[in-house]
Amino acid sequence: MTAPALAASQERLLAALETVRDPELDEPITSLGFVASCTVSADGDAEVRLRLPTYFCAPNFAYLMVADAYDAVSVLPGVRDTLVVLEDHFASDVINDGVAAQAGFVRSFDGEAVSELHDLRANFLRKAVMAGTDQVCRPLLAAGTDPAALLAMTLGEVPPSRALTRLRERRAELGLPAGDSASLLIDPATGAPVSPGSVPLHLRKAQLTRTSIEANSGICRGMLRHRYATPGQGQSEEDQ
Amino acid sequence: MYESNGEKYFVVDSHMHYWNAAPDNWVPGAEQYAKGWIECFHAYQGLGPPETHWSIEHFQKYSEDDLMKDVFEDGYVDVAIFQPTNLKEWYKEGFNTTERNALMGEKHPGKFIANTNFDPRDSDAGLEELKRNVERFGSKGVKLYTAEWNNGSRGYKLSDPGAYRYLEAAQNLGIKNVHVHKGPTIWPLDKDAFDVSDIDHCATDFPDLNFIIEHVGLPRIEDFCFMATQEPNVYAGLSVVIGGLLHARPNFFAKVMGELLFWVGEDKMTFGSDYGIWEPKWQVEGLVAWEMPDREEFADFPRLGVEGKKKILGLNAAKLYDIKVPDELQLPASAGAGEQGVLGEAVAGA
């Protein structure tokens, strides 16, 4: 009778890992194929193994993903002990030990880093807000909405979509206005509405930021596939 | 020279390498880094067409003959520019040093330009070495890695006073072109190693130097474009853009090219194969054959015509390096400057 319970737990584990994003690519580590395996024993000991596209992927982002995976899994009901292991990376040992000891980035990389990664994460969240702005605005423009009209639009007036939900979530994470009455077009650094003259530039920047993130994500996927023959846990064929 | 549909293209490969990353060159105790580094490069090769993939053994150490065949005989390249990478912490004789490149280049007069490099944290000794390299190898360009770790320092900014001292010295020695690799550091950084804001400052303060941002700041094309559109002496080095996207992700290749044409313009984009990561042959053929897709999502991007392709493949870099281009390979006198970069400026200025 243990098999069905185990399967259910593993499903919960995967669902938790789906909430962990690559901060740079703004995508779940599951759909990116970064989850090599995830298991949980009958006693509730969870083990997650992560993999990245290269041996030299930036250690700061790698640290955030391992730490976030640890946080997402360790709070699950029924999980007793959590082990997250980053495989095949030049800084695997430092990152794995640092996260297991809850040491933080600076202490883990003693002498090589001077501050934690909050600013880095916020910077990339702002990029995600810009990219998300393009995802939300592009269909509106294609449907005939005048660019100038976007300026007056609030989030509540935009038809519901996955992209809109995601944009709201990213804005909320940054502490930016995300409610129905908030302006659709805002400066992601300050939260202030975009001025009328800068709408074309704002939309152009949003599009460019989205292209940059998506192209980067395409390269990462290609390299991961070159490195590992098998898809990641929770990665669909379409995700590869 | 590449010929297609009656058009002749002068080809300058402005970013390529001649490395030895085989086990005989690995520093004892640093083998895992030396191995990991070259395997990481090898994975990039995986983004090119399958028939151009090499075995890891060949990739670690290709011969002089291989290079001459791949780049000049098969790859259509007229002049190739070596960009050195030292990495002496991992590779006994360095990965591909100025000296290794230049000594090979000397055997083939007129085919190569050997760039050198510097690290502003190397103080006076580094300045002397720069002077020696320029005098010995006639370098007109340098390749810089701002995120490189050096003696306890976790990277530097090209806007630092120490870097300005080097840029001044380099300019006095006759260096014209500064190729900057904005990329991942091998050491942890608590900030973004790809930040290009320092280039914004030094490009303004050194108007007679050209700054070629290799890999167009990938994966931060947006930061690069916002900066480049405002600086007349900042160029987009296309290595990795063509090699990494044209075959593997054609849709994103078109989008990235569209953005670069819009923000930077065809007059300030330069081809680089990044050989031995990718062979130039398929990249040159692919770029010449490439057209912006005729679909709605690409509608507001500038188009790239034959003249633009000629500029990108060779004529722009030939100008930067004073390379003599045969008359028949020049643009017709009627050809003007590309307008696309100006469009980008207009929007940025709005």
Interface residues (C-beta under 8 A of the other chain):
Chain A: E24 P53 T54 Y55 F56 C57 A58 P59 N60 Y63 F90 A91 F105 V106 F109 E112 A113 V114 S115 E116 L117 D119 L120 N123 K127 M130 A142 G197 S198 P200 L201 R204 K205 Q207 L208 T209 T211 S212 I213 E214 A215 N216 G218 I219 G222 M223 R225 H226 R227
Chain B: Q32 Y33 G36 W37 E39 C40 A43 Y44 G46 L47 R154 P184 T185 I186 W187 P188 L189 D190 K191 D192 A193 L218 P219 R220 I221 E222 C225 F226 G244 L245 A248 R249 F252 K255 V256 E259 F262 W263 E296 V347 A348 A350
